[in-house]
Amino acid sequence: MLIESRPVKLTTRTGISVDRTIPHARLKTIGAWCFIDHFGPTKQTDGMVVSAHPHTGLQTVTWLFEGQIEHRDSIGSVQLIEPGQLNLMTAGHGISHSELSLATTEVLHAVQLWVALPKEQMNIAPAFEHQADLPVINQPGIRAKLLVGEFLGAKSPTTHFTELVGAELRLDPGAHSIPLNPLFEYGLLLVEGDASVAGDELPKTSLKYLAPGQSAVSVTSSHGALLMLVGGVPLEERLVMWWNFIGRSHEDIQLARQEWNTRSERFGEFEDNIGGWIPDPELPSVRLSPR
């Protein structure tokens, strides 16, 4: 299955859009991965300026290719992230944060990923971690950096609550066989270059979905490629996703929205260099259903 990306406006402060692949009408999740945005490359003057906003029931995974972003949140974290480093925020019961790209380089280029927390952990206390020394795997024609999980004999220290994997893959020109866990489903997102996956050409910023049961996939590139690999055991739970919240019922989302808009203690407070906060948009007139 090929999922072509669609443009989604990032904020009201700029005209910049992101390229989103999941969630999609044909594909809600890949393992517990439930959200994949590709951002840039864009000139730094049009960078990321996202005021304080909330999250529940998920982990945010921020991964940079170029540029610098400052993260601040309501549990006291202040962290600069650079290319090849990982910012992981576990929202759990509730957290708020902001993201500001810094004018230290000319270009900003990143992916933002979300991981749905399983029902047993969806209300855990919020947490934040920064991983600056992730495993690097070098094989003929392949250089991988492992964000989370296990891949090619390496194991990442990043916290996760379901069986999943995430990795940046840089491929030399030529044909490659990428080993897979047959219990996992996978997605390959083309960030730069060119690639054909299992014989199908993959357009840039689009995603190729691979169903469970495969032990390897063939990837060929004429000029080299940069891809993101995500995968995991298929998520059996049905989710309710609305704005920045993940729950299991309409009531979960309704309560989170109300508590954010009334600035309850659930989401905390913090100071940053942006100012302001983003109110939750109005809920639709229909009841939100798990999907």
N, C-alpha and C positions, 0 to 999 in steps of 0.2 A: 504494500500500500504506500502511495506517495501522498504526503500532506504538503501542499504548497502554502507558503507563508502568506499572511495577510497583514496590511499595515494597520497599526493601532496607535493613536496619538498618545504620547507619553505623559505630558502635563499640559496645563493651560498656560504655563509661563513661556513656552517655546512652541515652534511649529514642528518640532522633531517627532518622528514616529518610530516605533519599533516594529520588527517583523515577528509576528506571533504564529506559531505552528500548533501547539496544544495549550489549552483545550480546543478541540475541533469537533464539529458535528459527527465526524466519523471516528474520532479517537479522543477519548476523554483523558486517559492516563497511559503511561508506559511504566509498568511496575507502580511504585508510589509517586513517580514523577508526574506532576499534574499541570505544569505551566512551563513553557519554554519561549522566551523572548530573545531575539537577537537585536542589538543596538549598534548602529554605526557601520563602518567608520564615519565619523562626523567631525567637523571642525570644532575645536574646543570652545569657541565662542557660542556654539549651539549645544553645549554640553548638558549634563544631567543636573537638574535643580528640582528636587522632589521634597516638598515640605513634609512636616510630621504627619504620619498616617499610621493606621493600626493594622495588626494581623492577628489571626487566631487559627489554631488547628493545623499549622504547617511549619515547614522550615524554608527559609529563603537562602538560596545559594547564588552568590555574586562572583563572577569569574571575568577577569579583564584580559584582553589581548593588548590593548594600548591605553595609556592614560593613567589617572589616579582618581580615586573616589574616597571621600571621607564619609564614614558611617557614624551616626550618633543614635543612641536609643534610650529608652526610659528605664533601663536597669543600670545605666551609668557607663555604658560602653562608648568609647571614642576611638575609632580605628581607621587608619589610612590603609587602603588596599591598593596594591600595585599588580601589574601583570604577573601571572604565574602563582599568585597567592589566592587563598580562598577565605571569604567571609561567609560564615554560616550562622544564621540567626534562627533559633528555635522559638517560635511564637508561643506554642502551647496555649494556656488559658488566655493570654493577651499581652501584647507588647506594642509600643509605637516606636517609629524610627524615622530618620530622614537620610537622604543621600545627596551629596554635593560633589560634583566633579571639580577638580582643582586645575587651575590654569598653569600647570607645570609642563605640559606637553601640548602639541598642536592638535592631536587627534585623540578622540575617545572611541573605544571599540570594546564591546562586552556582550556577555550573555547573562540573563537573569533567569534562574530556574527555581521552581517551587517543588517541594516534596510534601505530600499529604501525610500527616501523622496518623497512625492507626487509632482506632476508637479508644483503646486502652490508654493511649498517651496524649490524646488531643487536648487535654486540660492540664498537662504538666506545667510546672513553673517555667517561665521564659528563661532563655539562656543565650549566650553568644560565644562564639569561638573564632579565632583567626588562625589559619594554618598557613605558615610561610615556608614550610620545608616538606612538601609533599613528595611522594615517591616518583622518580623518573625512571622510565623503562626504555632502554635502547635495544632495538633488534634491527636486523638488516632492513633498511628502507622505512622503518617505523620508529618514531619517537613519541612516547606516550607520557602524559602527566596524569596521575591518578588522583581525582578529587575525593572520591568516596568508594568504599567497598574493596573488592579484590579483582585483579586483572593481571594476566601474564605473570603470575607468580608473586606479585607485589600486593601489599595490603596498606590501605590508607588509614590514618588515625582518626579521621573525621567521624563524628557521632552520627549514627543513623539507627532507625528503629524498625526497619523492614529490610529484607534482603534486596540490595540494589547495588548498582555500580554507576559511576560517572567518570569519564576520562576525556582529556584533550588528546587528539591524535594528529600528528603531523606526518604526512606520507610523502616519500619521494616519488618521482614519476615511475610508473611501472605497475605491475600486478601484485596484489597483496592478499593474503588470507588472514582474516581477523578471527581469532578464536572466540567462541561464544559459550555460555552456559546454557545447555538445552532446556533448563527449567525457567530461564528468563525470557521475557520479550524485550525487544531493543528498538531504539531509534538512533539513526545517524543523521546529524544535521551538518550540511555543508556550509562552512563559514567563509572560506576563501579557496581559490583554485578551481579545479574541476575534478569530478569523481563520478564513476559508475558503480553502483552497488548491486550485486547479484545480476549484472547485465543491464540494469536500468540506469539511464543517465539521471543524475541528481542535480536539479537546478539550485543555484546558490540561495541560501537562507531557507531552503525547503528540507523536509525530513522524510527519510525512508524508514517505514515501520517493518520490523521483522518479528513474526510470530514465534512463540516458543517451539522447541523441538529441533533447533539447528545447533550444530556444534562449531560451525564456522561460517563466515560469509566472505565472498570475494569482492574486493574493492580495487578498481583500476583507476589510474590517473595519468593523463598525458603530460601535465606540467607540474604536478605536485598538488597537495590538498591539505587544508586544515579543517578537521571535523570535530564535532562533539559527539561522543558516544554516551548514551544513557540507557539503562536497562534495569530490570528487576523482575521478581516473581509477580505475576499478574495480581493486581489489587482486587480482592473479592468484595470489598466494601463499596457501597454506593455513597457518593459524596454530594453535599450541597455546597456549591461554590458561588459566592456573590461578592463582587468587588474584591476586597482583600481578606475576606473571611472564608474559612472552610469549617463546615459543621456536618451534622447528620440529619438535620431537620430544619424546616422553615423557622421554627422557634429559636434555634441556635443562632441563626443569622439575625433575626429580628432583635434579639436581646443584645448581641454584640454591637449592632448598629446603634441601638438606643444608648448604650453605655458609652460608646465613643462620642456620639454627637452631644451628649450631656457632660462630657469630659469627666467621667467617673474615675475612681481610683484604679479600676481594672487595667487601664492602659498607661497610667503614669504620666509624668511630665519630664521635659528636659529642655535645655537651651541649645541653640545651634546658630549658625551664621546665615540661615535662610529666613527664619521667622515665620509665624503663622502656622496653620494646620489645615488639612484637607477634610472637609465634611464628607460623610458618607452620602452618596446619591440616593434618591428616593427608590424605595423598593417598587417592583412592578405590581400591578393591581391583582395579579394571579399569585397563587401560593407556590412557593419554590419547592420543587420535588427533587429527591435524590436521583442521581444519574450515575 
